[in-house]
């Protein structure tokens, strides 16, 4: 790339975005100062001016990638709640999010050592679904259901087709759309959901 002049904050952002792409494409070993510099049109010295060395860059990258993941999930949840909290719509939105490169980023961040020390990113989803369950339902059951769904959808982008084939599912039955319908139906049945998002029960 031709080299361009940027303000310091723009340069840092461009470096982190390029490093995140390299991380998702090739794992931690792909994040080298020279490779990042080539992606953003800088010299190696330009990158190290903003991030002292590769280790500093990796440390900041983990924070940057974690913020991207949290912000993306927060946007999905907010949009879902504004759209009547429909369970199939949530499954599709999560899948589209991870298919847009975030599944690879999440896996690469984890491999590089990043751990989200916070909790409850999907608490609004848990609460919306729990309100639609029968009174007296176990709140932890709702949490387990949402956690299992989130894990399954995030992994589906990388392994879903192979895992479905391993169970003998082929052709139309092996598509994500068919699997998403299965998830929605069985979650609604197991949780006893009425109309997701419409208050009915209360937390226990």
C-alpha positions in Angstrom: 0.0 0.0 0.0 1.2 3.6 -0.6 2.1 5.3 2.6 -0.4 7.9 3.9 -0.3 10.5 6.6 -2.8 10.1 9.5 -3.5 11.8 12.8 -2.1 9.8 15.7 -5.4 8.4 16.8 -6.4 7.5 13.2 -3.0 5.7 12.8 -3.5 3.7 16.0 -7.0 2.7 15.0 -5.7 1.7 11.5 -2.9 -0.4 13.0 -5.2 -2.2 15.4 -7.8 -2.9 12.7 -5.1 -4.3 10.4 -3.7 -6.4 13.3 -7.2 -7.7 14.1 -7.6 -8.8 10.5 -4.2 -10.5 10.5 -5.0 -12.2 13.8 -8.3 -13.6 12.4 -6.6 -14.7 9.1 -3.5 -16.4 10.6 -3.6 -16.5 14.3 -1.2 -14.8 16.7 1.9 -15.7 14.7 0.6 -13.6 11.7 0.6 -10.4 13.8 4.0 -9.1 13.0 5.1 -5.5 12.9 6.2 -5.7 9.3 2.9 -7.3 8.2 0.9 -4.7 10.0 2.9 -1.9 8.5 2.4 -3.2 5.0 -1.4 -3.4 5.6 -1.7 0.2 6.6 1.0 1.8 4.4 3.5 2.6 7.2 7.1 1.8 7.9 7.9 -0.6 10.7 9.2 2.4 12.6 5.8 4.1 12.2 4.1 1.1 13.8 6.5 0.9 16.7 6.2 4.7 17.2 2.6 4.0 18.3 3.1 0.6 19.8 6.6 0.1 21.2 7.1 -3.4 20.1 5.1 -6.5 19.0 4.2 -7.5 22.5 2.7 -4.1 23.2 0.8 -4.3 20.0 -0.6 -7.8 20.8 -1.6 -6.6 24.3 -3.5 -3.6 22.9 -4.9 -5.8 20.1 -6.5 -8.1 22.7 -8.2 -5.2 24.3 -9.3 -3.7 21.0 -10.7 -7.0 19.7 -12.5 -7.6 22.9 -14.1 -4.2 22.7 -15.2 -4.9 19.1 -16.8 -8.2 20.2 -18.7 -6.7 23.1 -19.9 -3.7 21.1 -21.1 -5.8 18.2 -23.0 -8.1 20.5 -24.5 -5.1 22.4 -25.7 -3.7 19.1 -27.3 -7.0 18.1 -29.1 -7.3 21.4 -30.4 -3.8 21.3 -31.8 -4.2 17.8 -33.3 -7.5 18.8 -35.1 -6.0 21.8 -36.4 -3.2 19.6 -37.8 -5.8 17.1 -40.2 -7.7 19.5 -37.5 -10.1 20.8 -38.2 -12.9 18.2 -36.1 -15.9 19.0 -35.4 -17.0 15.3 -34.4 -13.5 14.5 -31.9 -13.5 17.3 -30.4 -16.8 16.1 -30.0 -15.3 12.6 -28.6 -12.0 13.8 -26.0 -13.8 16.0 -25.0 -16.1 13.1 -24.6 -13.1 10.7 -22.5 -11.3 13.2 -20.1 -14.2 13.7 -20.0 -15.0 10.0 -18.8 -11.5 9.4 -15.4 -12.4 10.7 -16.1 -12.3 14.4 -16.0 -16.1 14.8 -12.4 -16.1 13.6 -11.6 -13.1 15.6 -13.1 -14.6 18.8 -11.2 -17.8 18.3 -7.9 -16.0 17.5 -8.3 -13.7 20.6 -8.9 -16.7 22.8 -5.9 -18.5 21.3 -3.8 -15.4 22.0 -4.8 -15.3 25.6 -7.7 -12.8 25.7 -10.4 -13.6 28.3 -13.5 -11.4 28.8 -13.3 -10.7 32.5 -16.8 -9.1 32.5 -20.0 -11.1 32.4 -23.6 -10.8 31.3 -23.2 -9.4 27.8 -26.4 -11.3 26.9 -28.3 -10.6 30.2 -30.9 -8.6 28.3 -31.6 -11.7 26.1 -31.9 -13.9 29.2 -34.3 -11.4 30.9 -36.5 -11.0 27.8 -36.8 -14.8 27.3 -37.4 -15.4 31.0 -40.3 -12.9 31.0 -41.9 -15.1 28.3 -41.6 -18.3 30.4 -44.3 -19.7 32.7 -44.3 -18.2 36.2 -41.9 -19.9 38.6 -39.5 -21.0 35.9 -35.9 -21.4 37.0 -33.8 -18.4 36.0 -30.6 -20.4 35.7 -32.2 -22.7 33.2 -32.8 -19.7 31.0 -29.2 -18.6 31.4 -28.0 -22.1 30.4 -30.2 -22.1 27.4 -28.9 -18.7 26.2 -25.3 -19.7 26.9 -25.7 -22.9 24.9 -27.4 -21.1 22.0 -24.6 -18.5 21.9 -21.9 -21.1 22.0 -23.5 -23.2 19.3 -24.1 -20.2 16.9 -20.5 -18.9 17.4 -19.1 -22.3 16.6 -21.4 -23.0 13.7 -19.6 -20.5 11.5 -16.4 -22.6 11.8 -17.6 -26.1 12.3 -21.3 -26.3 11.8 -21.5 -28.0 8.4 -18.9 -30.7 9.4 -20.6 -31.4 12.7 -24.0 -31.7 11.0 -22.6 -34.1 8.4 -21.1 -36.2 11.2 -24.6 -36.8 12.4 -25.8 -37.8 8.9 -27.5 -34.5 8.0 -27.1 -33.7 4.3 -28.5 -31.4 1.6 -31.3 -29.0 2.8 -31.3 -30.6 6.3 -27.7 -29.7 6.8 -28.0 -25.9 6.2 -27.8 -23.4 9.0 -31.3 -22.2 8.3 -32.7 -25.7 9.0 -30.6 -26.0 12.1 -31.7 -22.5 13.3 -35.3 -23.6 13.0 -34.5 -26.7 15.0 -32.8 -24.5 17.7 -35.7 -22.1 17.9 -38.4 -24.8 18.1 -36.6 -26.8 20.8 -35.7 -23.8 22.9 -39.2 -22.5 22.7 -40.5 -26.0 23.7 -38.0 -26.6 26.5 -38.3 -23.2 28.0 -42.1 -23.1 27.6 -41.9 -19.8 25.8 -45.2 -18.0 25.0 -44.4 -14.9 23.0 -40.7 -14.0 23.4 -40.3 -10.5 24.9 -43.8 -10.3 26.3 -43.7 -10.2 30.1 -45.5 -13.2 31.7 -43.4 -14.8 34.4 -41.0 -13.4 36.9 -37.4 -14.3 37.9 -36.9 -16.9 40.5 
